[in-house]
Amino acid sequence: MKKILLVILLFFITACSKTTEIEDETLEEDISEEENLEEENLEEEVKITMVEIILEDNRSIKLELYPEKAPLTVANFLKLVDNKYYDKTVFHRVIKNFMIQTGGYTVDELEIRELESTSPIKGEFRSNGFNGNDILHTPGVISMARTMDKNSATGQFFICTGTSPHLDGDYAAFGKVVDEESLAVVMEINQAPTENVGGHFTDFAYPIIRIKTIKRV
């Protein structure tokens, strides 16, 4: 009788052990699947994003953004794009062979109006302790404007029209134009006449160059 009970007990223990092994394997598979999904989501997040700046005269500038180089900067820019923040903004600073700047002002009946301020973001560049961004400021590169405060960038940005190594590592570049047609439009804007319209608007593009919208593509 004891032998029978012992055999039954051993059989029960073995069965439980196999069940536990199966459960462990299933758990490992579930964890592995979750990890794979997380990796896929991460890869999805860092994929290059395309945007198009459409001017009021329907000329356009297409750019690719690099979230793997400047994740906070790209996320902030896309949030503003999705919220139509840049609609009707003007190029308020144009300096030949240097850059064209926008994203801060609109003009209504010749009155310059500053956009509502947005929350500043951390400057993703080397001199601010961020070493993952190695984008150089060359023609066609888009970068965030800021004050002397390295963490003051909000919505204003500029596109380079010359090579500016003095900006490298000190400003958050985060993308670049994708084709010659887009670069040509940037260069055309850079050749636009400018006026000193008072205040800090010493290089204001006039006649006015206005952005119709910026959208993802």
N, C-alpha and C positions, 0 to 999 in steps of 0.2 A: 504494500500500500504506500509506504514511504517512497519507494522507487518511482511509483506512478506519479505521486505528487511532485517529486523532484524533477521528473521529466517535463511535467506540465509547467512548472515554475521556470525551468530553463527555456522552454519554448516561448513562454510569455515574455521573458526578459529579452530574448533574441528578437522577437517580433517588435517590441517597443524600441529596441536599439535601431532596427532597420527603419521604423517609422520616423524616428528622430533624425536619422541620416537623410532621409528623403526630405523632411521638413527643412533641415539645414541647407540641403542642396537647393531647394526651392527658394529659401530666403536669400541665399547667395546669388541666385539667378535674378531675383527681384531687385536686389541691391545693385547688381551689375547693370540691369536694364535702366535703373534710375540714374546711375552714373553716366551711362551712354547718352540718356536723354539730356542730362545736364551739360555734357560735353557738346551735344548737338546744338542745344540752346545757346551755349556760349559762343560756338562757332557762328551761329546765326546772328548774334549780337555784334560780332566784330567784322561781319561782312561789309565790304565797301558799299556806301550808300550814295546814290546819285540825286542831285538836286538841279533845278533849272531856275535861273533868275530871268524873268521875262520883263523887259522894259516896256514903257508906255508906247513906244513906237514898234513894238513886237520883235525887236532884236532880242537875242537870248544868249545867256552864258550858262553852259552846262559844266557842272563840277562834280568830282567824286570826293567824298569825305572819308577820312581814315579814323574810325573809332578805336582801332587798335593802337593808334599813336596818341590820341587825345580824346579819351572816352567821355569825360565830363563836358568838354567843349563841344563835341559833336552832339551829344544828347541835349545840351542847352540850346544849341542852334536849331536842331530839328524840332524841338518843342515850340520855339518861336515861329518857325516856318509853318508848323501845323496850326498854330493859333492865328496865322495871317498877320503877325506882328509887323512884317516888313512891307506890307501892301502900302503903296503910295509914298514910301520913303524916297529921299533924293540923295544924290551924290553931293555931299556938302564939302568935301575936301578932295581936290584933285591936284596932284603934284607930278609934273611930267618926269618920266623916267624913274619914278619912285613907287607911287601907288594911287589907287582910287578908293575912297572911303565912303561908307554909307551905313544905314541902320539906326540912325539916331534922330532924324528930323523929317518932317513933312513941310510942304509949303502950301498955304491956302490963301489965295488972293494976295500973293506976295508977302504974306506974313509967315515967318519961319517958326514952326512949332516943334518943341522938343517932345519926343515920345515919352510915354509913361515909363519910368525906370523899372527895370527888372532886377531880380536878385543877382548879386555878383557871384562869380564862380572862382574856384581856385585856378591860378595860372599854371597850365600844364607845360612847363618848359624848364630847362636845366637850371637856370639861375634861381629858380624857385623851389629847388629840391626834387623836381620831377625829371627823371632821366629816360623815360620811355619815348620821348618825342624828339626824333632826329630830322624832322622835315626842315629843309632849308628854304629861306625866303628868296625864291627865284621867280621870274615872270610867270604869272598865272596861279601862283599859290595864294590861297585864302587864309587869313589869319585874324585873330581877335585884337581889336583896339582896346587900349586901357589907359589909365592915368599912371602916375608914378607909383601908385600902389600896385604891386604885382598880382594881387587878388581882386582887382576891381573890374575886370571885364564883365560886361552885361550883354548888350545886344549889338553894339557897333562892331563892324568888321571892315577889313580892307583887302583888296586884291593887289598883289605886287605887279608892277609893270617894269621893274628893273631888278637887278640882283642886289640884295641888301644884306650882306653878311653881318652887319652890326645889329641886326634884329634876331639873328639865329641864337637860340638858347635864351632869349629874353622876351619873346612874344610867342603866343600859342598858335602856331600854324596848324591847320587841321584838314587841308584838302587842296585840290588843284583842278584847273580847267581840264577838260577831257579831250579837246580837239582844237585844231587851228582856227576854226570858225569862231569858237568861243573866245580864244585868245585875241583874235582880231577885233572883236567887239570891245574887249577890255582895253586894248590899245587905242581904239577909236575914242573911247571915253577919256582916256588919258590925254588925248590931244585936244579935248574940248576947251574953249575959252573959259577963263575964270574971272571972278570979280572979288574984290575986298568989299563985302557988304556990311562990315562993322562987327564989333565984338571979336570973337575968335574965328570968325568966318573969313579968313584972308584968301582962301583958295576955293571959293564956292563956284561950282560949275554953273555957268549962265550963258545961254539959255538953259533952263532947268532940265536936268536929266533925271527922270523919275522911274522908279520900279513899279510895275503893275502888280506883280506878285512873285513870290518864290514858292516853288512846289517840289515835292519829291517826284522822281521819275523812275 
